Amino acid sequence: MTQEALFGDLEEAMGALKRDLLSEDGPRISTMRNYRFAILPYLPSEEFKLRHHMLRLTEELRAEGWAVLPISLQKLLIERLRRTGQDNVARLIDREKRLFARDPGRALADVSETIARQVEGPDGIAADVVRLIGDFAEQNPGLRDRSLVFIGRAGALYPFFRSSALLKHIDGKTHNIPVVLLYPGERVAHSGLRFMCQLDADHDYRPRIYP
């Protein structure tokens, strides 16, 4: 498949998502009333094209009176690491450099294990996402049917965390606001996804996958 065809698939997915969000009957990104999640996969190499599409869609939705919350998982990861203290971050970087000089594989495994402790589980990065969505819901009480959350920059969590775990941990804590996960990876069969096009396909997904 050519890069042009893949970009066409991204445009098709964005078009389908926009139509479902602006449906006359309200957002219908999911067939389940109390599970308003959707996933929009894109190739990691299409990151900047994806951001362009999302910026344009966000502007269009806000022009229609929507409240839109973009959440950057990269930003949340950096904030979590900074909260451990600058000295700790410096030691982590220094240790990775020393291990990398001897064994790059061991260096990656070591830093992955360290960072995973900061981001995994319901009290990890998922808790930060839940907090942001809760604040967003409180700030926009009259826009529940015209509110939307985009969760992006998931590639920053590779290989420390899988996005399927994130959705499990925030399920039931999003105030029924539609949440769209922007997923760097590729679709496998009907409901499988390969994170960053590298990991084994994960078929443990309930949300609609666009298009």
C-alpha positions as CSV (number, residue, x, y, z in Angstrom):
1,M,0.0,0.0,0.0
2,T,1.4,3.4,-0.9
3,Q,1.8,6.3,1.5
4,E,-0.8,8.2,-0.5
5,A,-3.3,5.5,0.0
6,L,-2.6,5.4,3.7
7,F,-3.1,9.1,4.0
8,G,-6.3,8.7,2.2
9,D,-7.4,6.2,4.8
10,L,-6.6,8.8,7.5
11,E,-8.7,11.3,5.7
12,E,-11.5,8.8,5.4
13,A,-11.3,8.1,9.1
14,M,-11.4,11.8,10.0
15,G,-14.4,12.3,7.8
16,A,-16.3,9.5,9.4
17,L,-15.5,10.7,12.9
18,K,-16.6,14.2,12.1
19,R,-19.9,13.0,10.6
20,D,-20.6,10.9,13.7
21,L,-19.7,13.7,16.1
22,L,-22.0,16.2,14.4
23,S,-24.9,13.8,14.0
24,E,-28.3,15.4,14.4
25,D,-29.0,13.0,17.3
26,G,-25.8,13.9,19.1
27,P,-22.4,12.2,19.1
28,R,-22.6,8.6,18.0
29,I,-19.0,7.4,18.0
30,S,-20.1,4.2,19.9
31,T,-23.0,1.9,19.7
32,M,-23.0,1.5,23.5
33,R,-24.7,4.3,25.4
34,N,-22.5,4.1,28.4
35,Y,-19.3,3.4,26.7
36,R,-18.5,6.4,24.6
37,F,-15.0,5.6,23.4
38,A,-13.5,5.4,19.9
39,I,-10.1,4.8,18.5
40,L,-8.6,6.5,15.4
41,P,-5.5,4.6,14.3
42,Y,-2.8,6.2,12.1
43,L,0.7,5.3,11.0
44,P,3.4,6.7,13.3
45,S,5.0,8.2,10.2
46,E,1.7,10.2,9.7
47,E,2.0,12.0,13.1
48,F,2.2,15.5,11.7
49,K,-0.6,14.9,9.2
50,L,-2.7,13.6,12.0
51,R,-2.0,16.7,14.1
52,H,-3.0,18.9,11.2
53,H,-6.3,17.1,10.8
54,M,-7.0,17.2,14.5
55,L,-6.3,21.0,14.7
56,R,-8.7,21.6,11.9
57,L,-11.4,19.4,13.4
58,T,-11.0,21.0,16.8
59,E,-11.3,24.5,15.3
60,E,-14.5,23.4,13.4
61,L,-16.1,21.9,16.5
62,R,-15.3,24.9,18.7
63,A,-16.8,27.1,16.0
64,E,-20.0,25.0,16.3
65,G,-20.1,25.7,20.1
66,W,-18.3,22.6,21.2
67,A,-16.0,22.3,24.2
68,V,-13.0,20.2,23.2
69,L,-10.2,19.0,25.5
70,P,-7.0,17.7,23.9
71,I,-4.9,15.6,26.3
72,S,-1.2,15.0,25.5
73,L,0.1,11.7,27.0
74,Q,3.6,12.9,26.3
75,K,3.0,16.0,28.5
76,L,1.5,13.9,31.3
77,L,4.5,11.5,31.2
78,I,7.0,14.4,31.4
79,E,5.1,16.0,34.2
80,R,5.1,12.7,36.2
81,L,8.8,12.2,35.7
82,R,9.5,15.8,36.8
83,R,7.5,15.3,40.0
84,T,10.0,12.6,41.0
85,G,12.6,15.3,41.3
86,Q,15.2,16.8,39.0
87,D,18.0,14.8,40.7
88,N,16.1,11.6,40.1
89,V,15.6,12.4,36.4
90,A,19.3,13.2,36.0
91,R,20.3,9.9,37.6
92,L,17.9,8.0,35.3
93,I,19.4,9.6,32.2
94,D,22.9,9.0,33.4
95,R,22.2,5.4,34.2
96,E,20.6,4.8,30.8
97,K,23.7,6.3,29.1
98,R,26.1,4.1,31.0
99,L,24.0,0.9,30.3
100,F,23.5,1.8,26.7
101,A,27.3,2.0,26.2
102,R,27.5,-1.7,27.3
103,D,24.2,-3.1,26.2
104,P,21.5,-1.1,24.4
105,G,18.9,-3.8,25.0
106,R,19.6,-3.8,28.7
107,A,19.4,0.0,28.8
108,L,16.0,0.0,27.2
109,A,14.7,-2.7,29.5
110,D,16.0,-0.8,32.6
111,V,14.5,2.5,31.7
112,S,11.2,0.9,30.6
113,E,10.9,-0.8,34.0
114,T,11.6,2.4,35.8
115,I,9.2,4.5,33.8
116,A,6.5,1.8,33.8
117,R,6.3,2.1,37.6
118,Q,5.3,5.8,37.1
119,V,2.6,5.3,34.4
120,E,1.0,1.9,34.9
121,G,-2.1,1.0,36.8
122,P,-5.2,3.0,37.8
123,D,-3.0,5.3,39.9
124,G,-0.6,6.0,37.0
125,I,-1.1,8.1,34.0
126,A,-4.7,7.0,33.8
127,A,-5.4,8.9,37.0
128,D,-4.0,12.1,35.4
129,V,-6.3,11.6,32.5
130,V,-9.3,11.1,34.8
131,R,-8.5,14.2,36.7
132,L,-8.3,16.3,33.6
133,I,-11.6,15.0,32.2
134,G,-13.2,15.6,35.6
135,D,-12.1,19.2,35.7
136,F,-13.2,19.7,32.1
137,A,-16.7,18.3,32.9
138,E,-17.0,20.7,35.8
139,Q,-16.0,23.6,33.7
140,N,-18.6,22.8,31.0
141,P,-21.7,21.5,32.8
142,G,-24.1,22.7,30.1
143,L,-22.2,21.1,27.2
144,R,-22.3,17.4,28.0
145,D,-23.7,16.6,24.6
146,R,-21.3,19.0,22.9
147,S,-18.1,18.1,24.7
148,L,-15.3,15.9,23.5
149,V,-11.9,14.6,24.6
150,F,-9.1,13.8,22.3
151,I,-6.2,11.7,23.8
152,G,-3.1,12.0,21.7
153,R,0.7,11.7,21.7
154,A,0.3,8.1,22.8
155,G,3.6,7.2,21.0
156,A,5.4,8.8,23.9
157,L,4.4,5.9,26.1
158,Y,6.0,3.3,23.8
159,P,7.3,0.8,25.0
160,F,6.3,1.6,28.6
161,F,2.6,1.3,28.5
162,R,-0.2,-0.1,26.3
163,S,-3.2,2.2,25.4
164,S,-5.7,-0.7,25.9
165,A,-4.8,-0.6,29.6
166,L,-5.4,3.2,29.7
167,L,-8.9,2.8,28.3
168,K,-9.7,0.1,30.9
169,H,-8.5,2.3,33.8
170,I,-10.5,5.4,32.7
171,D,-13.7,3.5,31.8
172,G,-16.6,4.7,34.0
173,K,-14.7,7.9,35.0
174,T,-15.2,10.1,32.0
175,H,-18.6,11.7,33.0
176,N,-20.0,10.1,29.8
177,I,-18.1,12.5,27.7
178,P,-17.0,11.0,24.3
179,V,-13.4,10.2,24.3
180,V,-11.3,9.5,21.1
181,L,-7.9,7.9,21.4
182,L,-5.5,8.8,18.7
183,Y,-3.6,5.6,18.2
184,P,-0.2,5.4,16.5
185,G,-0.1,1.9,14.9
186,E,-2.0,-0.3,12.5
187,R,-5.2,-2.2,12.4
188,V,-5.1,-6.0,12.3
189,A,-8.2,-7.8,11.1
190,H,-11.5,-6.4,12.5
191,S,-10.6,-5.3,16.1
192,G,-6.9,-5.8,16.5
193,L,-4.3,-3.0,16.8
194,R,-0.5,-3.1,16.7
195,F,0.9,-0.3,18.9
196,M,3.5,1.7,16.9
197,C,3.4,-1.1,14.3
198,Q,5.9,-2.9,16.5
199,L,4.2,-4.9,19.3
200,D,2.1,-8.0,18.8
201,A,-1.5,-7.2,17.9
202,D,-3.8,-6.5,20.8
203,H,-7.3,-7.7,20.2
204,D,-8.6,-6.6,23.6
205,Y,-10.5,-3.5,22.4
206,R,-14.1,-2.7,22.8
207,P,-14.4,0.8,21.2
208,R,-15.2,1.5,17.6
209,I,-12.1,1.7,15.5
210,Y,-12.3,4.3,12.7
211,P,-13.1,4.4,9.9
